[in-house]
């Protein structure tokens, strides 16, 4: 498994669909995951540290877990089947570790709120043909790196 971080959220220039970009900690590999608008909003709110007057869904889940004295140990993007990514959330409880199936976008939104590590399996990186940032096309790299917060304005609540 490779530990990754959320680099940014961008828009697919063709479909205008949100994409969360995960990068490894050495900035050598990047994994784009197409996500829904609401999930992109949840991730963007946390990345920008914007608080809402009332808890949003992922904040509510985090609050419930805290009340139950349960922590998010990590999340793992662990499969890619028919162009759909799969993930697991690993919860640390008094009884031990629980693995919960999740969409990657929801797992990422929760991991950001809980300051939990994000991992991607080697198998997923190979299946997805993740970008090798040390060798990839410079034009795409420039496009990804030069997106501004204004590009994400439509995701604000």
ABEGO torsion letter per residue (X at the ends): XBBBBBABBBBBAAAGBBBBBBBBAAGABBBBBBBBAAAAAAAAAAAAGBBBABBBAAAAAAAAAAAAGBBBABBBBABBBGGBBBBBBBBBBAAEBBBBBBBAAAAAAAAAAAGBBBBBBAAAAAAAGBBBAAABBAAAAAAAAABBAAAAAAABX
